Structure formats: structure tokens, C-alpha cells
Amino acid sequence: MLKKNHLSEKLRKLKIEGADERGPEPPSPKEVLRKKQAPLAEAAVEPEPAPVEEPILHVKKVEEIAEKKPDEIIESLIDEKRRLTSISDLAIPSKKLSRLFKIETSFTEDSLSQMLTAHKNAEKVIKWTAKRDRDAQEFYSLKEEGLMKMKSSPPVYGMEFDDGAVLATHMGDYTFIMGCYNFDVKTLVKIFAYGIDHAKRFNL
């Protein structure tokens, strides 16, 4: 997946707000060992090396979700076409996902947004968005930001950043976008594909 270090204004809006960038407090220095009770010499005490501060962002770190079988994470979808009655129907089914994420869903007549925040670490977030986009203007606008084509049917475009990634596709009258902060790309692709498979069941 194409990498990009600097986000444009549009992609910055899709990106989830980041974690606290302050590093941990430096450890207090250890007490110097007392001199050994030797008559003629002192024991030399070598200072321990300072601990190496690890970066807060671990984009490539494989999350627990990536190690689980798909049926342990997501519920099976019933292969049955349905009529779309509201944009809220396009929310990702959350029965099993709620075991790993706190899920918050909001929607208007033309837009739906779901925030999936990992229970174990609130700094790890995935955002799913569905927008009514009949002329695909929103979708083409995202493509112009430099997203790379990953799949043809439906057309899926994506980009990986230093601290996350974004995927987008357009089906029928809707553009679907998923962005993540602090999650590995495998996790993002897995949940994005599930959201798209769910949306395909409706008359978009």
C-alpha cells in the first residue's frame, strides 16, 4: 500500500486524532553503590545504560484481532438481499466486534459514522463512514489525494500513513471510507471487507 508521510487537509479530517505524544518520565538515577569494604581497592560500579524510549505509535504491530479466526471476530452474514430503508442500515454489524471494541454510531439522512475504539487501548481507533454520493464526487476527490488502486470490483483505493491508513470505495449511490489510527493494515482491510460485504446485501 502506498505510503504518505504528510496528510492533506481532506485526509487529515478523515484521520483519527492521535495519541498523547509525550514520552514517559525519565527514570530517577540509581543510588551509587557503597564502596566495598576492601582495605586497598574500591569496586568499580558501572552505571546501567539509560532505558531506550519506545515510540508511542506501533502501526506495524500485529493486534490481537489479526491473530483470531474471522468467525471469532465477525458474525456470519446472511446471504439475503434487503431493501435499504435508512443509511443506518449500512452500519457494520457489531455483535461480535463489540467484544473487542467500544462502538459508537451516529448518522444523518445522508451520512453514517461508526467509531470502533479498542477496549484495551483507547488510542487504537477505526472509523467507518458511509456517505450518500450519487455523482461519486466525494470518492473522486479522495482519489485525487493520491490513493492507490487496490481492487477493481468494487473499485477500492487506499493509502498507508506513518500512523494509520485509509481505504475508500464507491458502490451505487454511496461512498464508503474506513480510516484507522494506530492499527495494522491487515486489521483495517479485514474489517473494511466485512463492512463492504454487509453493504452489498442492500439495493444500493
Buried (B, 14 or more C-beta within 10 A) or exposed (E): BBEBEEBEEEBEEBBBEBBEEEEEEEEEEEEEEEEEEEEEEEEEEEEEEEEEEEEBBBBEEEBEBBEBEEEEBBEEEEEEEEEBEEBEBBBBBBEBBEEBBEBEBEBEEEBBBBBBBBEEEEBBBBBBBBBBBEEBEBBEEBBEBEBBEBEEEBBBBBBBBEBBBBBBBBBBBBBBBBBBBBBBBBBBBBBBBBBBEBBBBBEB
